[in-house]
Amino acid sequence: MDKINGIVNKVIEFDDFKDYENQVISFTGYIHRIREMSDFSFVIIRTKRDVIQCIYSKEFSDYTWDERIVENTSVKITGKVVNSKDAQGNDRFEVQIHNIEVLSLPAEQMPIVINKKQLDNVQLSTALDLRPISLRNPKERAVFKVQEGIARGFREFLQKNDFTEIRTPKIVFAGAEGGANIFKLDYFGKPVYLTQSPQFYKQELVGVYERVFEIAPVFRAEHHDTSRHLNEYISMDFEMGFIDSFYDIMNMETGLLKYIFELLNKEYKKELDLLKVQMPTITEIPVIKFMDAKDLIVNKFKKHITDFNDFEPEEEQLLGKWAKDNYNSDFLFVTHYPSKKRPFYAMDDPENPEVTLSFDLLFRGVEITTGGQRIHDYNMQVKKMQDRGMKVEEFETYLMLHKYGAPPHGGLGLGLERLTMNLLGFKNVRYASMFPRDINRVTP
């Protein structure tokens, strides 16, 4: 009878090769490219994170080349690790092939060329149609390795600051933010919705754990077909109790972003270098009130304002430019948004009930975060819901938090794809979504 011993084989990374210099090793990967020379061949192997140069020559072994081997053949390479330093004297490890074991063969030739540093002359729509293949390109996959680092940094920082990770339902009884941009489902004959946000649940769990966070998909039934909107995206949310003001949330996010960028610089340098990322440096983030920002747009940039409840994309770009020019900051907090723009749970400013104790964070002129302080008083929350014509009885479970005692609290939602898009300098958020969902796309 076969038995499982739980021993997991170590995967050798390219960074480990220095530890194996002049030793014979085995590793697995794909044939990425073959370059035949006069008396030898370069065989480039693509592993899960690296592209490794190997050399096939009769000088190194008596292995006879298997003529079935083509690009994207899965193989196990056995060979000797050697250090052939480059012209500047830097270490450059490669493998002299002793044997190639074919593990599987592709049935067809690739429909696009993926063995260049980036996808050449491939339209975005084509790359998305062929996503399981296009993601094999080194630059394409580097995007989502960086995105892994962002999510990892978000999780690590919050866990270090006493947050508890939670899992909340994605099928809900009502929209967390109201409006028509919500997907309706038939749930065994009853109407339910795909969640716009984990807002209700993370507030409720503040009464349990005090500080909570979640990294999970949210859904917006918006008919936008723009370069910055998706109908499903990953929201990185946190909520924290016993705050003194909503500035506590902004301070937490500032520290969070510092941690994420430090982690990326330390452990994702090869991807950052490959993608030529201009990493921001954060010391502190400037803050401007919403109406002061509107005045700035009118008086400095001479723009005519048509919406006094929110910003147009062009206005956000102008504010990003202003923050960069005046504070050398890629980030800008905008606070005190109008109450009519913010959801029913946003706390109004006691000094001016027309505005809320809320904020957005702009990164290089694009909004990536919405957050603020929530209403924690039961009577205040019920009154605001009634003023907006909402049916309070439909929110009975949500209001348990307020009815039975809630601390002053607040939080935020940070869009993973938008943060990735702006960090990497993309003009379309779909480049930063592994399998994007928009009004035209539900495959692959």
C-alpha positions in Angstrom: 0.0 0.0 0.0 1.3 3.5 -0.9 1.9 5.9 2.0 2.1 9.6 2.1 4.9 11.0 4.3 4.2 14.7 4.0 7.7 15.6 2.8 7.5 18.4 0.2 10.3 18.8 -2.3 12.0 22.2 -2.3 11.5 24.2 -5.5 14.8 25.7 -6.6 14.6 29.4 -7.5 17.1 31.2 -9.7 18.2 33.2 -6.7 19.3 29.9 -5.1 21.6 29.0 -7.9 24.6 30.7 -6.2 24.2 28.0 -3.5 24.6 25.3 -6.1 27.6 26.6 -8.1 29.5 23.7 -9.8 26.9 21.2 -8.6 24.5 19.1 -10.6 20.8 20.0 -9.9 17.4 19.2 -11.3 14.5 21.7 -11.7 11.3 21.9 -13.7 9.8 24.4 -16.0 8.7 25.2 -19.5 10.8 25.6 -22.7 10.5 29.3 -23.1 12.8 29.8 -26.1 15.4 27.8 -28.1 18.3 29.7 -29.8 20.4 27.4 -32.0 24.0 28.4 -32.5 26.7 26.7 -34.7 27.8 24.1 -32.2 25.5 24.6 -29.2 22.1 25.9 -28.3 20.7 28.3 -25.7 17.7 26.7 -24.1 15.7 29.3 -22.0 13.6 27.7 -19.3 10.6 29.6 -17.8 9.9 28.7 -14.2 7.2 30.1 -12.0 9.1 33.3 -11.4 12.3 33.3 -13.4 13.7 32.8 -16.9 16.8 30.6 -16.7 19.5 30.3 -19.4 20.6 26.8 -20.1 23.2 25.6 -22.6 22.9 22.3 -24.6 26.2 21.0 -26.1 27.8 17.7 -26.6 30.7 19.1 -24.8 28.9 18.8 -21.5 27.2 15.4 -21.7 26.2 12.6 -24.0 22.5 13.6 -23.9 20.9 13.5 -27.4 18.4 16.2 -28.1 14.7 15.0 -28.1 13.3 16.3 -31.4 9.8 16.4 -29.9 10.8 19.4 -27.7 9.3 22.7 -28.8 8.4 25.9 -27.0 6.1 25.4 -24.0 7.1 21.7 -23.5 7.0 20.9 -19.8 10.4 19.5 -18.8 12.7 18.5 -16.0 16.2 19.8 -16.5 19.3 18.1 -15.0 22.6 20.0 -15.3 25.6 21.7 -13.8 25.3 25.2 -12.4 28.1 27.4 -13.7 28.9 31.1 -13.2 29.8 32.9 -16.4 30.3 36.4 -15.2 29.1 39.3 -17.4 31.3 42.1 -18.8 30.9 44.1 -15.6 32.0 41.1 -13.5 28.6 40.4 -12.1 27.5 36.8 -11.3 25.5 35.3 -14.2 24.5 31.7 -13.4 23.4 29.3 -16.1 23.0 25.6 -16.4 25.0 23.2 -18.6 22.4 20.6 -19.6 23.1 16.9 -18.8 19.6 15.7 -19.4 16.1 16.8 -20.4 13.1 14.7 -19.3 9.9 15.6 -21.2 7.0 15.8 -18.8 4.3 16.9 -21.3 4.0 18.2 -24.8 1.8 21.0 -26.2 -0.9 19.9 -28.6 -0.7 23.1 -30.7 1.6 26.0 -31.4 1.0 29.2 -29.3 -1.5 31.7 -31.0 0.7 34.6 -29.7 4.4 35.0 -29.0 5.0 35.1 -25.3 8.8 34.5 -25.1 9.7 38.2 -25.4 10.0 40.5 -22.4 6.5 41.8 -23.2 3.7 41.0 -25.5 4.5 42.6 -28.8 1.7 43.9 -31.0 -1.0 42.1 -29.1 -4.1 44.1 -28.4 -5.5 44.2 -24.9 -8.7 42.4 -26.0 -6.7 39.6 -27.5 -4.5 39.3 -24.5 -7.5 39.0 -22.3 -9.2 36.5 -24.6 -6.1 34.4 -24.3 -5.4 35.2 -20.6 -4.3 31.7 -19.5 -1.6 31.9 -22.2 -0.8 35.7 -22.2 -0.1 35.5 -18.4 2.8 33.2 -19.1 4.7 36.2 -20.6 7.3 37.3 -18.0 6.1 40.9 -17.8 2.4 40.0 -17.7 2.9 37.5 -14.8 5.2 40.0 -13.0 2.2 42.4 -12.7 0.3 39.9 -10.6 3.4 39.0 -8.5 3.5 42.6 -7.6 -0.2 42.5 -6.8 0.4 39.5 -4.6 2.9 41.7 -2.7 0.4 44.5 -2.3 -2.2 42.2 -0.8 0.4 40.4 1.3 1.6 43.8 2.7 -1.9 44.8 3.4 -2.5 41.6 5.4 0.8 41.6 7.2 0.6 45.3 8.3 -2.9 45.0 9.7 -2.1 41.7 11.5 0.9 43.4 13.1 -1.5 46.2 14.3 -4.0 43.8 16.0 -6.5 43.4 13.2 -8.4 40.2 12.8 -9.0 38.8 9.2 -12.6 38.1 8.5 -14.7 36.4 5.8 -18.1 38.0 4.9 -20.9 36.8 2.7 -21.1 37.9 -1.0 -24.8 37.2 -1.2 -26.7 39.8 0.8 -30.2 41.0 1.5 -29.6 44.7 0.6 -27.0 47.0 -0.9 -24.5 48.5 1.5 -24.4 51.7 -0.4 -27.8 52.0 -2.0 -28.4 53.1 -5.6 -29.1 51.1 -8.7 -25.6 49.7 -9.2 -26.3 46.4 -7.6 -26.7 42.9 -9.1 -30.0 41.2 -8.3 -30.3 37.4 -8.0 -33.1 35.0 -7.7 -32.3 33.1 -4.5 -34.8 30.2 -4.2 -37.6 32.6 -5.2 -36.4 35.5 -3.0 -34.6 38.6 -4.3 -31.0 39.0 -3.0 -27.9 40.8 -4.3 -24.2 40.5 -4.9 -22.5 42.6 -2.3 -21.2 46.1 -3.2 -19.1 46.1 -0.1 -18.5 44.1 3.2 -19.5 47.3 5.0 -22.4 46.0 7.2 -20.4 43.0 8.3 -17.2 44.6 9.1 -19.0 47.2 11.2 -20.9 44.5 13.0 -17.6 42.7 13.7 -16.0 45.8 15.2 -18.3 45.0 18.1 -16.6 41.6 18.3 -12.9 42.0 17.4 -12.5 45.8 17.5 -10.3 45.8 14.4 -11.0 43.7 11.3 -10.0 43.5 7.7 -10.9 41.5 4.6 -9.5 41.1 1.1 -12.3 39.9 -1.2 -14.3 40.6 -4.4 -17.1 43.1 -4.5 -19.6 43.7 -7.3 -20.9 46.9 -8.9 -23.6 46.8 -11.6 -22.4 50.0 -13.2 -22.8 50.4 -17.0 -19.4 52.1 -17.2 -17.2 51.0 -20.1 -14.2 53.1 -19.1 -10.5 52.5 -18.5 -10.9 52.7 -14.7 -14.1 50.7 -13.9 -14.7 47.0 -13.4 -17.9 45.2 -12.4 -16.0 42.8 -10.1 -12.9 43.9 -8.3 -10.9 43.1 -5.2 -11.6 45.4 -2.3 -9.1 45.6 0.6 -11.2 46.7 3.5 -10.5 47.4 7.2 -12.6 48.8 10.0 -11.4 49.9 13.4 -13.1 50.7 16.7 -12.5 53.2 19.5 -11.1 55.9 17.1 -10.8 59.5 18.2 -11.5 60.8 14.7 -11.5 59.8 11.1 -7.9 61.0 10.9 -7.0 57.8 12.8 -8.1 55.9 9.8 -6.0 58.1 7.4 -3.0 57.7 9.6 -3.5 53.9 9.6 -3.7 53.9 5.8 -0.5 56.0 5.5 1.4 53.6 7.6 -0.1 50.7 5.6 1.0 52.1 2.3 4.5 52.7 3.6 4.7 49.1 4.7 3.5 47.8 1.4 6.0 49.8 -0.6 8.8 48.8 1.7 7.9 45.1 1.2 7.7 45.5 -2.6 11.2 47.1 -2.7 12.6 44.4 -0.5 11.1 41.2 -1.8 9.7 42.0 -5.3 12.6 43.9 -6.8 13.0 41.6 -9.8 9.4 42.3 -10.8 9.7 46.0 -10.1 12.9 46.2 -12.3 11.3 44.2 -15.1 8.3 46.5 -15.1 10.4 49.6 -14.7 8.2 50.8 -11.8 8.7 54.3 -10.3 8.1 53.5 -6.7 6.6 56.4 -4.6 8.2 57.5 -1.4 5.8 58.4 1.5 6.8 60.5 4.5 3.4 62.1 5.0 0.4 62.7 2.8 -1.1 66.2 2.3 -4.8 66.7 3.1 -7.3 69.1 1.5 -11.0 69.6 2.2 -13.4 68.9 -0.6 -14.7 72.4 -1.1 -11.2 73.8 -0.8 -10.2 71.4 -3.6 -13.1 72.6 -5.7 -12.0 76.2 -5.2 -8.5 75.2 -6.2 -9.7 73.7 -9.4 -11.7 76.9 -10.2 -9.1 79.5 -9.2 -5.8 77.8 -10.1 -6.8 75.7 -13.0 -9.6 77.9 -14.3 -12.0 75.0 -14.7 -15.8 75.3 -14.8 -17.4 73.1 -12.1 -20.5 71.2 -13.1 -20.7 68.8 -10.1 -20.3 70.1 -6.6 -20.9 66.7 -4.9 -18.0 64.7 -6.5 -15.0 65.1 -8.7 -14.7 64.5 -12.5 -11.7 62.3 -13.5 -10.0 65.4 -15.0 -10.4 67.2 -11.6 -8.8 64.3 -9.8 -5.9 64.5 -12.2 -5.4 68.2 -11.6 -5.5 67.6 -7.8 -2.8 64.9 -8.3 -0.7 67.3 -10.2 -1.1 70.0 -7.5 -0.1 67.6 -4.8 3.0 66.5 -6.7 4.0 70.1 -7.6 3.5 71.5 -4.1 4.3 68.6 -1.8 6.2 66.2 -4.0 3.6 63.7 -3.1 2.0 61.1 -5.3 -0.9 60.9 -2.8 -3.5 63.3 -1.6 -6.3 62.9 1.0 -9.5 64.8 0.2 -11.8 65.1 3.2 -15.3 66.3 4.2 -17.2 65.1 1.2 -20.8 66.3 0.9 -23.3 64.3 2.9 -25.6 63.8 -0.1 -22.8 62.0 -1.9 -21.8 59.6 0.9 -23.7 56.5 2.1 -26.3 56.6 4.9 -23.8 55.2 7.5 -21.3 58.1 7.0 -21.1 60.4 10.0 -21.9 64.0 9.4 -19.6 66.7 10.7 -21.1 68.1 13.9 -19.9 71.6 12.9 -21.4 71.4 9.4 -24.0 68.6 8.8 -23.8 69.3 5.1 -20.5 67.4 4.9 -19.2 64.1 6.3 -16.3 63.0 8.3 -15.0 61.1 5.3 -12.2 61.0 2.8 -10.9 59.7 -0.5 -7.3 59.0 -1.2 -6.0 60.0 -4.7 -2.9 58.2 -6.0 -1.3 60.0 -9.0 -4.7 61.7 -9.7 -6.9 58.6 -9.4 -9.2 57.7 -6.5 -8.1 54.4 -4.9 -9.7 54.6 -1.4 -12.9 55.8 0.1 -13.2 55.8 3.9 -14.4 57.7 7.0 -16.0 57.6 10.3 -19.3 55.8 10.7 -22.4 56.6 12.7 -22.3 54.6 15.9 -25.3 56.0 17.8 -28.6 54.1 17.2 -31.0 57.0 17.1 -28.7 59.1 14.9 -28.4 56.2 12.4 -32.1 55.5 12.3 -32.9 59.2 11.8 -30.5 59.5 8.9 -32.0 56.4 7.3 -35.5 57.8 7.7 -34.5 61.1 6.3 -33.4 59.3 3.2 -36.6 57.4 2.9 -35.1 54.1 3.8 -37.1 51.2 5.3 -35.5 50.9 8.7 -37.1 47.5 9.4 -35.2 46.0 6.4 -31.9 46.7 8.3 -32.8 45.1 11.6 -29.7 42.8 11.7 -27.3 45.6 10.7 -28.7 47.9 13.4 -28.1 45.3 16.1 -24.6 46.8 16.2 -26.0 50.3 17.1 -28.9 49.1 19.2 -26.7 47.1 21.6 -23.7 49.4 21.8 -21.1 50.3 19.2 -17.8 52.2 19.8 -16.8 55.2 17.7 -15.4 53.5 14.6 -14.6 53.9 10.9 -12.7 52.3 8.1 -12.0 52.2 4.4 -12.1 50.3 1.2 -9.0 50.2 -1.1 -9.3 49.0 -4.6 -6.5 46.4 -5.3 -6.6 46.8 -9.1 -6.7 50.6 -9.1 -3.7 50.7 -6.7 -1.8 48.2 -8.9 -2.8 50.1 -12.1 -1.4 53.5 -10.8 1.6 52.0 -9.2 2.7 50.3 -12.4 1.7 53.2 -14.7 -1.1 51.5 -16.6 -3.7 53.5 -18.4 -6.4 50.8 -18.2 -7.4 48.9 -15.0 -7.9 45.7 -17.0 -4.1 45.3 -17.2 -4.2 45.0 -13.5 -7.0 42.5 -13.3 -6.0 38.8 -13.8 -9.4 37.9 -15.3 -11.4 41.1 -15.6 -15.1 41.4 -15.5 -16.7 44.3 -17.2 -20.0 45.0 -19.1 -18.6 43.1 -22.1 -16.5 40.3 -20.6 -17.3 37.2 -18.5 -14.7 34.9 -20.0 -12.2 33.3 -19.7 
